[in-house]
Amino acid sequence: MRISRLYLPEPLAEGATLRLDEDSAHYLKTVLRLKRGFHLTVFNGDGHEYAATVAEAHKDGVALAIGARRERDAESPLATHLGLGIARGERMDLAIQKAVELGVTRITPLYTEHCVVRLDEARKTHRHSHWQKIARSACEQCGRNRVPQVDEPVELEDWIGGQAGLKLFFDPEGTASLKDLPPPEGGVCLLSGPEGGFAERERAWAREAGFVPVRLGPRILRAETAVLAALAAAQVLWGDWGSVAEIGELQGHIDLGLA
């Protein structure tokens, strides 16, 4: 049986009894459907996780008994910073959720010329909180104990000049592919556009800032698909999904087994 995981934004310590806030208590009782005596795993984003048991679960609240701290590292050795053109609603949510599952280290939502979403201060605060919550929920699901940073939205022009590592942007007119590039030193910075793609001047900014235009195959991918494809490929090539040679060898075994 799968043990549920719960993110708690507060200090955790072995032997402590922790009373949950209203939101966490509601989630534990109505979504996870855990009752008194049930076991779960809790984490607060510092890289550790703790065994926990539901000590109380009733209408007045929920309390957890915190057990042993466990060392479990699910982080990729490849640091990835994703500059993500803001997409509409569920598409943006999906891109953030799956990027976290694929090991992204940091996400910066970007306003671009063809971006169809513009946020006033109130909506920006709300959306930023929503996106960070999606990142935390994705960590609960996928087993990560460090929650990737989700920045507040910024303009592409203000962001693009200060990035480091192997800098790549996804461009259907690009001639390079990921497999053509050398292993990165200092991580990877990936720039992905919104639904309408990058304007010509934005593509020029990217090239001037040292971003390499990369083509993700012969098909035009949706904005959210391009993000997931690139992060998955980066984990295969340089991260913790195994080398291309290992995957090729595995595929050879599978092919032989089916022959």
Secondary structure as GFF3:
##gff-version 3
##sequence-region A 1 259
A	DSSP	beta_strand	5	7	.	.	.	ID=ss1
A	DSSP	beta_strand	17	19	.	.	.	ID=ss2
A	DSSP	alpha_helix	22	26	.	.	.	ID=ss3
A	DSSP	pi_helix	27	31	.	.	.	ID=ss4
A	DSSP	beta_strand	39	43	.	.	.	ID=ss5
A	DSSP	beta_strand	48	58	.	.	.	ID=ss6
A	DSSP	beta_strand	61	71	.	.	.	ID=ss7
A	DSSP	beta_strand	80	85	.	.	.	ID=ss8
A	DSSP	alpha_helix	89	101	.	.	.	ID=ss9
A	DSSP	beta_strand	106	111	.	.	.	ID=ss10
A	DSSP	alpha_helix	121	142	.	.	.	ID=ss11
A	DSSP	beta_strand	149	150	.	.	.	ID=ss12
A	DSSP	beta_strand	154	155	.	.	.	ID=ss13
A	DSSP	alpha_helix	156	159	.	.	.	ID=ss14
A	DSSP	three_ten_helix	160	162	.	.	.	ID=ss15
A	DSSP	beta_strand	166	170	.	.	.	ID=ss16
A	DSSP	three_ten_helix	178	180	.	.	.	ID=ss17
A	DSSP	beta_strand	188	192	.	.	.	ID=ss18
A	DSSP	alpha_helix	200	208	.	.	.	ID=ss19
A	DSSP	beta_strand	212	214	.	.	.	ID=ss20
A	DSSP	alpha_helix	223	238	.	.	.	ID=ss21
A	DSSP	alpha_helix	244	258	.	.	.	ID=ss22
###
